[in-house]
Amino acid sequence: MADRRPYLAAAMCTAAALGDVAKMEELLALDATLVNAHDYDLRTPLHVSASQGRERVVELLLSHNANVNKEDRWLGTPLQDALRQDNDTIVSLLRQHGGIVGNREELVGALLAAAASGDLTLLQKKLREGADVNAADYDGRTALVRLRLRPDSLAPF
C-alpha cells in the first residue's frame, strides 16, 4: 500500500475539491490515515475543501479527526483558506474544532497593505481574520499610522 499512497492522497484531494463525499468515504474506508494525506504543496483534503467551500466534505473530514491546523508549504491552515473565501460556515466549523491562522506574517502584511492603500473593507476583513492591530512594519508604523499617513485620510485625529 505504501507505493500507492501518493496516488491515494491525490485522489483524496481531488475528491475534496469536487465535493465527492462518497469517494472520500470509500478512500477513508480503505485507509483511515488518508484523512491527513497531502499533495506536493502539503495541502490536505481539509485545505482543499475549505478553499473550495465544500461544507459536507469539511464536516466529513472533521468527523474523521482531520488535523485542523496542518500547515501547507506556505504555512497556511485550512482556516486561512476558508477566510480567504469569506465562507463563514466553514470558518465557524473550523474554529469550533480549534482551527487557527498559521502564517501571521502574511496576515500582517495584508493588513498593512490594506491600510496603506486605504482599503477599509480589506482592512476590516484582515482584522476579523485575526491580524494584530498593533503589528508594525520595518519602520514601526502600524496599520492605523499607515492609514493616517494617506493624503486622502479623513481620520479625525
N, C-alpha and C positions, 0 to 999 in steps of 0.2 A: 504494500500500500504506500510505502514511503516515496517511491518513484512516481506515483500518481498524484501525490499531494499538491504540487503546483497547479495541475490541471483542475483538481477539485476546488482549490482556492479560487482559481479564475472563474469556475462555474458558479461558486457561491457569490462572488462579487457581481457577476453578470446577472444572476437571478435577483440579487438585491436591487440592482439598477432597474431591472424590468418590473420589479414588484411581484415576482413569481413565487408566491408563498409556498405553493405545492412543491415546486422544485427544491426550494430551500429545506422544507421538511424532509423530503426524500434524501437530500445530501446529509442533513444532520442525523438522520436515522442510520446512515452508512458510517458516519464518523462524527461524533458529537464535538470533537475538538475543532471542527471546521468553523464553528461559531466565531472563533477569533483568527481564522486564516487571513492572510493578507496578500495583496498583489505586490508588484515590484516597487510601488511607491509607499509600501507599508500601510496602505489603506485597507481597512477591514470591511466586511459586509455592512457593519454598522455605520462606518464613514459614508459609504456609497448610498445606503438607503436614507440616511439623514440628509445628504446633499440633494437627493432626488425627490424628497418629500414622500417617501414610501412608508406611511404610518404603520400599516399592518406588518410590514417587514421589520420595522424598528421594534414593535411590540413582540414579535416572534423572537427576535434576537435577544432582547432583554429578558424574556421568559426562559431563555436557554443560558442565562448568565454571561452574556457577551461583556467583554471588558469595555465599559462605557468611557474610559479615559485613555484608551490606547492612542498613542500619538503616531501620526504618519511621518513621512520623511521630512515634512516641513514643520513638525511639532504641533500640527493641528489635531484637534479632537473632533469626534462626531458632533459635539455641541457647537463647536465653531462652524461646522458645515451647515447645521440647521439654522444657526443665527444668520449666516450669510444669505440664506434663502428666505429669511423672515417667516419661518414656519413655526408659529407659536405653539402648535400642538406637539410637535416633535421636540421643540426646546423644552417644553414642560415635562414631557416624558423622560427626557434625558436628565434633566435637573432632579426629578423625583428619584432617579436611580443614582444620584451622586455625580452627574456629569459636570465637568469643569472646563474652563477655557485653558488651553495649553500654552500656545505661543503668545505670551503677553506683549512681547516686543512688537509683533505685527499689529496687535490691537492698539497699542500706544501710538505707533507710527501712523495708523489710520486716523486716530483721534486728533493728533497734532496736524495732520494734513487737512482734515476737515475744518479745523479751526482756522488754519492759515488761508484756506480758500473761502471761508465764510459759509460753508455748507452746514447750516444748523440742523437740518434733518439728519444728515450723516453723523454729525457730532452727537446728537441725542441717541442715535442708534448705537454708536460705539460705547457710550456711557451705559446704556442698557445691557450691552454685551459684557460689561464688567471692566472696561478700561478705567484705569486710575485717573481721576480728575486732577490729581496733583502731580502726575508724571510730567517730566520736563525733557526738553531737547538738550542737545550738547551745549547750548548757551544758557541753560537753566530756565528757558521760557516754557510755561505751562500752556495748555490749550486756551485758558482764559486770557493770558497775556498775548498769545498769538492772535486771538480774535480781536482783542482791543487794539492791536497794532495795525489792523486793517484800515486803510484810508476811508472806507465806507462804513466804518463801525459806528453804530448808534448806541453802543453800550453807555449807560448813564453813570459812568464813574471816571 
